[in-house]
Amino acid sequence: MEVADGQVLKEQTMRYLLKQKFWSFGDDFTIKDEAGNDAFFVDGKVFTIGNKLSFQDMSGKELAYIRQKLLSWGPTYEITRGGKLAAVVKKHLFTLFRCKFTVDVPGPDDLEAQGSFMDMEYVLTRGGRRVAEVSKRWFSWTDTYGVEVNHTEDPVLILASVVVIDMVCHGDGKRR
């Protein structure tokens, strides 16, 4: 349920904390829940062509695998779960005013990410409905940002998509 100004009620969302960092091959990092507990581990694969990441629970079970597609127009990543394609995250190359990403999931329920990706202030929508928000404003630490996910959404898919967007926008020394 949403309140009048469009903000999702807190009890209906899950919030996760991510630390911004310079991406390079082999980067590993932990995603925390809003209480500061380790929730997920992202294992960067070394000695590979293109970015490859394993998104895991804290016991080491792989929940999703992220792989960069090398022969495509613009930055494109595939997210697989259990060996099946779960989503393709693609940056729109030709947009007039703002950068946009599409998270193409099987079926008609694609996600779209819009906002200020360089500032880590953007929303993910599905059919015009806000399903997640990425923001630095919740934290006093400049290298930390939060991802607030609607309770009806798959947090692994949302967080894996956010990791891809972070790699595309801030990888290879693109940070300000």
SULPEQUI-V548480 format. One record per pair of residues at least 12 apart in sequence whose ideal C-beta (glycine too) atoms are under 8 Angstrom apart, sorted by the first residue. I is the first residue (numbers start at 1). J is the second residue. Records with the same first field share a line. If there is no record, write none. Layout:
BEGIN
I: J + J
END
This chain:
BEGIN
2: 130
6: 130
8: 130 + 133 + 148 + 150
12: 150 + 151
13: 148 + 149 + 150 + 151
14: 33 + 34 + 148 + 149 + 151 + 155
15: 33 + 34 + 138 + 146 + 147 + 148 + 149
16: 31 + 32 + 33 + 34 + 39 + 40 + 146 + 147 + 148 + 149 + 155 + 159
17: 31 + 32 + 33 + 34 + 36 + 139 + 144 + 145 + 146
18: 31 + 32 + 144 + 145 + 146 + 147 + 159 + 162 + 163 + 166
19: 143 + 144
20: 120 + 143 + 144 + 145 + 166 + 170 + 175
21: 143
22: 170 + 171 + 173 + 175
23: 51 + 166 + 167 + 170 + 171 + 172
24: 44
25: 44 + 45 + 46 + 47 + 48 + 51
26: 44 + 45 + 46
27: 42 + 44
28: 41 + 42 + 43 + 44
29: 41 + 42
30: 42
31: 159
34: 146
38: 58
39: 58
40: 55 + 56 + 57 + 58 + 63 + 156 + 159
41: 55 + 56 + 57 + 58 + 60
42: 54 + 55 + 56 + 163
43: 56
49: 70
50: 67 + 68 + 69 + 70
51: 66 + 67 + 68 + 77 + 167 + 171
52: 65 + 66 + 67 + 68
53: 65 + 66 + 163
54: 66
55: 156 + 159 + 160 + 163
63: 81 + 156
64: 79 + 80 + 81 + 86 + 156 + 157 + 160
65: 79 + 80 + 81
66: 78 + 79 + 160 + 163 + 164
67: 80
69: 88
72: 90
73: 93
74: 90 + 91 + 92 + 93
75: 90 + 91 + 168
76: 88 + 89 + 90 + 91
77: 89 + 90 + 164 + 167 + 168
79: 157 + 160 + 161 + 164
81: 156 + 157
85: 106
86: 105 + 106 + 157
87: 103 + 104 + 105 + 111 + 157 + 160 + 161
88: 103 + 104
89: 101 + 102 + 103 + 104 + 161 + 164 + 165
90: 102 + 104
91: 168
98: 114 + 115 + 116
99: 114 + 117 + 169
100: 112 + 113 + 114
101: 113 + 114 + 117 + 161 + 165 + 168
103: 124 + 157 + 161
105: 157
109: 126 + 127
110: 126
111: 124 + 125 + 126 + 131 + 158 + 161
112: 124 + 125 + 126
113: 125 + 161 + 165
115: 134
117: 165 + 169
118: 169 + 170 + 176
119: 136
120: 134 + 135 + 136 + 145 + 166
121: 134 + 135 + 136 + 137
122: 134 + 165
124: 158 + 161 + 162
126: 153
130: 150
131: 149 + 150 + 152 + 153 + 158
132: 147 + 148 + 149 + 150 + 153 + 158 + 162
133: 147 + 148
134: 146 + 147 + 148 + 162 + 165
135: 148
147: 159 + 162
END
